[in-house]
Amino acid sequence: MVRIIKSLSQISYNYNVLFCDIWGCIHNGEKAYEKAIDSIFEFKKKGGFVMLLTNAPRPKSDVKKQLTYFGILEKYYDDITTSGDAAQHSMLSGDVGTQVFHLGPERDLSFFTDIPKSLKRKKNIIRVDLNSADGIVCTGLFDDRKETPDDYKTIIKYGVRNKLKLLCVNPDIFVDYGATRVWCAGGIASEFTKAGGISIYCGKPHKKIYKLAYSKLKKFNIKSPKILCIGDGIRTDILGGNNEKLDTLFVCGGLSGPELGIKSNNKSLNKNKVLELFQKNEIYPTASINYLC
């Protein structure tokens, strides 16, 4: 069964917590989605708790700066949990060794430098060249505007041959930057695994990011959370929510928009196409919406 709603308010009264994805739901990398922001802000004003749950490879503080740039201010949400936050725990625990090679753009360097004081450093982590590394930390591609995972065959082959583990800081395969689709760390990790390597994931749909988010809810004294997971990634946001036995709202106009023929918020959803998408992935959300509003 495919339940399609037109606005978050149709179901939001059933919940007191939102785990809301960011990219593809409240902005597209170039501009904010005002109707989406209004919808989560309205939920918050009525006493709900809005946790922005994102596979961004950067820590919370850096993501907050980006949101502010888009005009998405702190008043619109309560907290942020990122894949970068969860992956910092993994790296500092030594899951991929203590000498790591950073595969990713310079804009992600805050992952290594912006470590919360509350996060215990179990290991002293040093960034080194690939030839000196005993593990790889992948936050993305060096140039995601021009490159694809095919450009990393040599690095992947070296890592697998030398039995280096790869920490994937962003499990997303790709995102849409405006109208341009760009590859993410998940695309590299997928090829690394296919080549015989071991990839470690911390973001959606994997457990660690949810565990971190739950711990934050406790700190905010939310003892009986009724959570709705919102996202446009069928195999990340929706699969992750389903795995956690949480209700999910699928934003069809995000990553799956081209496949579903969605170009604007005014276009009605084709139930047959939506059902085909769910059947193909064998993943079914609680409800679906065109764009978050």
N, C-alpha and C positions, 0 to 999 in steps of 0.2 A: 504493500500500500504506500502511495506517495501522498503525504500531507503537505500541501503548499499554503503558506500564509502570505499576507501582504504587508504585515508590520510586526515588529517584535512585540508590541503591546498585546497582540492577540494571545500570546502564551506566557509572557514574562511574569504574570501574576502567580504562576506556579513555582517560581524560584526566588531565592534571596541572594544568589551569587551568579555572576556571569564570568566564565572563562572565555574572553573574547580575543580572537586573533587580531592582528594589526594590519599587516600588509595584505591588500586584497579585500579587506573588510572595512577599515576606517580610513585608509589612504592607499594610493597606488604607486607610491614612490615619487610622485610629482606633485600631488595635491591631496588635500583631505576630502573625505566624503562627508559633507555637512549633515545630510540626513542621518547617516549612520551615527555620527557623533551625538546628534540630538537625541537619538533613540537610547543610547546607553546612558546619556546624561539624565534623561527622564527617569530611567530605571533607578539610577543612583539617587535622584532627588526624592524618590518614593521610599527610600530606605534600603535599596539593594546595594550590594557590594560588587564593584566592577574591577575584576582582575584582568589586565591585558596580558594574555599568554601568547608568547611569540617565539618563533624559531630563529629570531635574529641572533647572530653569532656574537654580538657585543653585549656587555653587561647592562643592567638596568639603567644606570646613570647616563650612559651614552645614548640609549634608545630614548630616554626622556628628553634629551637635548634635541634629537631629531623630531620628535613629536611636537615640541615647542616651536620648532622652525615651521612646521605645517599649521601652527595655530591650535594644536590639540594640547590644551593646557591641563595642568594637574587637577583642576576642578572637575574635569569630565570623567575622571576615573579615580580609583582608590590605590591601586598598586600595579606594579609590572613584574612579571616573571619571564625571564628569557632563557632560551636554550644556552646562551653564553653563560648565564649565571650557573646553570646546572652543570655545564661542561667544565667550568672553573673548579668545581668540587672534584670532578674526575681527574683533571690534570694535576691538581695539587696533591691528590692522593697517590700520584705516581702511576696511574693506570697505563700510560704509554711511555714510562721511563722519566728520567730527570733531564736528559738532554734532548730537546725537541726541535724539529724543523717546522717552521711556520709556513704552511702552504695557504696563501691568501693575500688580499690587498693590504696596503698600509693603513687604510681606514679602520681595520679591525685590530690594530695594535693595542687598543684599550682592553682587549681581552686579557692581555698579559700584564698590563700595567695598572689597571683600575680594579684592584682586588679589595673587596669589602673587608674592613677590620674584623668583622665577626667571623670571617672565613679563615679557619686554621690552616696554616701552611704545613702540611705533613711532610712535604718534600721541597727541596730547593730546586726550582725549575730554571733551566738555562736554555735560551734560544741559540741554536747553532746551525751550521750549514748541514745540508742533507748527508754528506759523507761522514759527519761526526755524530749524527743523530742516532738515538736508540728508540725514537718514536716520531710520529708525524701528527701535528695538530692542524687540521684543515678547517679554516673559517670560510673558504670560498676559492674562487679562481683569482689569479693575479690580475687579469683584465677580463671581467665577465661581459664586457661589451663586444669583445672580439673573439674570445676563446670559448672552447667547448671541452668536455672531458677528453676528447681525442688528442688534445694538445698536451696531455699529461701522461701519455703512455710510458714514457721513459721513467718518470718519477714513480709511477705505479709499479712498473716492473722492478725497479730497484728496491722499492719498499717491500714488496712481496718476497723477492729473492733473499733479502737480508732479514726477513721475519720481523719487520717493524710493524707495530700496531698503529692504526690511524684513528685518532679521535676526531669524529665528525661533529663540529660545533653547530652546524645548521643542517638538519636532516632534509630540508626542502630540496627537491630536485631542481626546480626553477621557480622564478617569480616573474610577474609582469611589471616592468618598470615603465609606467605609462602604457604605451602601445607596443613596447619592445619586450620580448621574452628573453630573460637572461638566466644562465645556469647558476646553481648554488652548490655549496659543499656536498650536499646529498648526492649530486650527480657524480662527483669524484669518488665518494665513498662507495657508491653502488658499483662502479667499475673496479675499484680496489678489491671489493669482496668477490666479484666475479672472477678476478684474476687469481684468487686463492688467498688473499690477505684477510686480516681480522680488523673489522671496523667497529668502533665503539660509539654508540649514539646516546645522547642525553635529552634531546628535544622531542617534540611530538612526532610520532605517536608513542614514544618510549616512556618508561615509567618515571625516570628521575625528575623530569620537569614537573610532573604532577605531584610527586612527593614533596618537592620544594614548595609548590604552590599551596598544598594542603597545610604545610608547616606555617606558612604565612597567615592563613586563615585563622589558625589557632592563636597566633600572636594578636590578631585583631579581635579575639574573643568570639569568633563565630563558631558556636559549638554544634549546631545542627544545620550545616550547609545543604541547601537544595540547589544543585549546580546545573546550569545550562552551558554547554560548550558551543561556541559559535566560531565557524571558520569556513574558508573556501577551499581547503585542501581535503579532498575525499580520503586520501591515504595518510594524512597527517592529523589534521584537526578532528575529522569525524571518526576515523579509525581509533585514534587515541582516546577520544571521549567514550566510544563504545567499549573499548578494552577496560576502561575504568568504571564501566557500568553507569555512565552518566548520560543524561539526555543531550541530544545534539541538534544544532540548527545549521544546515548547510546553505552557504551563500553561493548560489548557482552562477552568479554573474562574475565571479572572480576567475580563478585559474581555469575553470571548466566553461567559462563564458563562450569562447570560440567554438568549442565542441557542441554546446547546446544552442548555438545561434543567438546568443544574447549580446546585444550591443548597447542597450540603454535600460534604465530603470522602468521605462514605460512599456517595455515589451513583455507580453504575457509568457509564462513558462509553458513549454510543450511537455505535458505530463509523460507522454510516451518516450520522449528523448531523455527526460530525467530518469525515468525508470530503467531505461537501457543502460545509462551510466552506472546506476547502482548495481544492476545485475552483472554488468561486466566486471566491476570491482568486488562484487559480493560484499558490499558495505552499504548499510541502510541507516540514514539519519532519522531522528525523531520527527523532524519537520524540515521543510526547505523554503527558501525565500529567494526572490530575484536578486535584489541587493539589500543590504541591511538598512532598515529604515524604521 
